[in-house]
Amino acid sequence: MREPGPPGVQNYYPPYELGQPITGIGVGVIIRSESPKYRTGDHVYGNLAYQAYSIHKGVPSLRVLPNVETLPWSVYTGMAGMAGQTAYIGWKLYSKAEKVVGDTVFVSTAAGPVGSAVVQLAKSQGLKVVASTGSDEKVEFVKSIGADIAFNYKTQSTAAILEGLGTGIDIYWDNVGGETLEIAINLLNAHGRIISCGSISQYNAGDTEKYGVKNLIYVMTKRLSMTGFLVFEHPDLIDEFYKEFPQKVASGEIKYTEQRYEGLELAGQAILDVQRGHNKAKAVIVVSNE
Ligand SMILES: NC(=O)c1ccc[n+]([C@@H]2O[C@H](COP(=O)([O-])OP(=O)(O)OC[C@H]3O[C@@H](n4cnc5c(N)ncnc54)[C@H](OP(=O)(O)O)[C@@H]3O)[C@@H](O)[C@H]2O)c1
């Protein structure tokens, strides 16, 4: 679902093969194993095919989930899975968190699994959090998890909200790219940080439709840092994540929402909803229940 990287740069996700099931991060159950690494009944997490069951040749690279927290398994696809990992790793490595108390962070797509985790991590460290999302219902959720200011960017002006702060912003967690990124760059304070996590407003835009950010000169004049990162490149932090994060989710310290799509036949709809912003929470495709 991602376009190829620019010339000379390999894309981070292999292209789907025509005629084969697409894959995504999921949780499955081992039905039969010939490897000592997995036992029948183990719940495993990793890149799985959109299939009722799969036969893996060789030993797949899946993580056995002991689920001592007794979370619903679906949560391990979102807040206690890749989305939570993305927020945890990006925030830990690039927010300069030890110095940020008193700072203001702006988070886009703040009601989604990644954004809502960032909102809660930032609040737990004493930051002021300004959050944008695409519906009034999502705005209420983002407020309920602690955002100081949450607004619907479809009905309110992002520039006006950020200008109205009167203080500028110190960190921008970017999930959308495009015009929102440009507005954030205008409002970032000197030495501000842009954590470039996603660019969902641009993923499906053709080359001539992509938004040209016009104010990159401020990266130099305001001495901003802008760091892109991919969650997959930080396996060293994953054990740490599993030790800390799922138990915070289980205790309610970190809150989450889900939108369940019951049945593999709804996978296409779920993907479209996420890409068009029609999902109301973390989209989970339930292939089968135990
Ligand atoms: N760097 C990494 O390793 C990494 C890993 C995982 C995810 N990500 C990225 O993190 C971002 C958030 O992921 P998620 O799983 O938490 O997503 P999500 O919130 O579950 O779903 C996507 C959301 O993006 C927003 N959106 C969709 N189309 C948009 C558009 N044209 N313009 C602006 N917003 C649009 C919508 O929310 P609103 O209603 O709020 O607009 C939609 O609900 C995505 O960009 C994703 O690609 C990066």
The ligand as a Tripos MOL2 file, in Angstrom:
@<TRIPOS>MOLECULE
LIG
   48    52     1     0     0
SMALL
NO_CHARGES

@<TRIPOS>ATOM
      1 N1          7.1210    5.5680   11.3670 N.am      1 LIG1
      2 C1          6.6020    4.3920   11.6910 C.2       1 LIG1
      3 O1          7.3120    3.4300   11.9690 O.2       1 LIG1
      4 C2          5.1050    4.2560   11.7570 C.ar      1 LIG1
      5 C3          4.5100    3.1090   12.3210 C.ar      1 LIG1
      6 C4          3.1130    3.0490   12.3970 C.ar      1 LIG1
      7 C5          2.3430    4.0920   11.8880 C.ar      1 LIG1
      8 N2          2.9710    5.1680   11.3150 N.ar      1 LIG1
      9 C6          2.1900    6.2880   10.7970 C.3       1 LIG1
     10 O2          1.5800    6.9290   11.9040 O.3       1 LIG1
     11 C7          0.4030    7.5860   11.4560 C.3       1 LIG1
     12 C8         -0.7620    7.2050   12.3660 C.3       1 LIG1
     13 O3         -0.9950    5.8170   12.2500 O.3       1 LIG1
     14 P1         -2.2130    5.1340   13.0230 P.3       1 LIG1
     15 O4         -2.0690    3.6740   12.8280 O.co2     1 LIG1
     16 O5         -2.2800    5.6750   14.4060 O.co2     1 LIG1
     17 O6         -3.4400    5.6610   12.1380 O.3       1 LIG1
     18 P2         -4.9990    5.7280   12.4460 P.3       1 LIG1
     19 O7         -5.2450    6.9260   13.2870 O.co2     1 LIG1
     20 O8         -5.5440    4.4420   12.9220 O.co2     1 LIG1
     21 O9         -5.6830    5.9120   10.9980 O.3       1 LIG1
     22 C9         -5.3380    6.8590   10.1050 C.3       1 LIG1
     23 C10        -5.9230    8.2480   10.4380 C.3       1 LIG1
     24 O10        -5.2380    9.2010    9.6490 O.3       1 LIG1
     25 C11        -6.0590   10.3070    9.4320 C.3       1 LIG1
     26 N3         -6.1050   10.5800    7.9910 N.ar      1 LIG1
     27 C12        -6.4860    9.7550    7.0080 C.ar      1 LIG1
     28 N4         -6.3970   10.3800    5.8130 N.ar      1 LIG1
     29 C13        -5.9400   11.6240    6.0660 C.ar      1 LIG1
     30 C14        -5.6400   12.7330    5.2550 C.ar      1 LIG1
     31 N5         -5.7750   12.7080    3.9270 N.pl3     1 LIG1
     32 N6         -5.1840   13.8600    5.8640 N.ar      1 LIG1
     33 C15        -5.0250   13.9130    7.2020 C.ar      1 LIG1
     34 N7         -5.2960   12.8580    8.0270 N.ar      1 LIG1
     35 C16        -5.7480   11.7420    7.4540 C.ar      1 LIG1
     36 C17        -7.4620    9.9590    9.9460 C.3       1 LIG1
     37 O11        -7.5860   10.5050   11.2600 O.3       1 LIG1
     38 P3         -8.2670   11.9550   11.4900 P.3       1 LIG1
     39 O12        -9.7440   11.7140   11.5430 O.co2     1 LIG1
     40 O13        -7.7100   12.4110   12.7860 O.co2     1 LIG1
     41 O14        -7.8740   12.7880   10.3200 O.co2     1 LIG1
     42 C18        -7.3860    8.4460   10.0210 C.3       1 LIG1
     43 O15        -8.3010    7.9320   10.9580 O.3       1 LIG1
     44 C19         0.2010    7.1880    9.9900 C.3       1 LIG1
     45 O16         0.7180    8.2180    9.1820 O.3       1 LIG1
     46 C20         1.0510    5.9480    9.8770 C.3       1 LIG1
     47 O17         1.4940    5.7250    8.5520 O.3       1 LIG1
     48 C21         4.3160    5.2540   11.2560 C.ar      1 LIG1
@<TRIPOS>BOND
     1     1     2 1
     2     2     3 2
     3     2     4 1
     4     4     5 ar
     5     4    48 ar
     6     5     6 ar
     7     6     7 ar
     8     7     8 ar
     9     8     9 1
    10     8    48 ar
    11     9    10 1
    12     9    46 1
    13    10    11 1
    14    11    12 1
    15    11    44 1
    16    12    13 1
    17    13    14 1
    18    14    15 2
    19    14    16 1
    20    14    17 1
    21    17    18 1
    22    18    19 2
    23    18    20 1
    24    18    21 1
    25    21    22 1
    26    22    23 1
    27    23    24 1
    28    23    42 1
    29    24    25 1
    30    25    26 1
    31    25    36 1
    32    26    27 ar
    33    26    35 ar
    34    27    28 ar
    35    28    29 ar
    36    29    30 ar
    37    29    35 ar
    38    30    31 1
    39    30    32 ar
    40    32    33 ar
    41    33    34 ar
    42    34    35 ar
    43    36    37 1
    44    36    42 1
    45    37    38 1
    46    38    39 2
    47    38    40 1
    48    38    41 1
    49    42    43 1
    50    44    45 1
    51    44    46 1
    52    46    47 1
@<TRIPOS>SUBSTRUCTURE
     1 LIG1         1 GROUP 0 **** ****
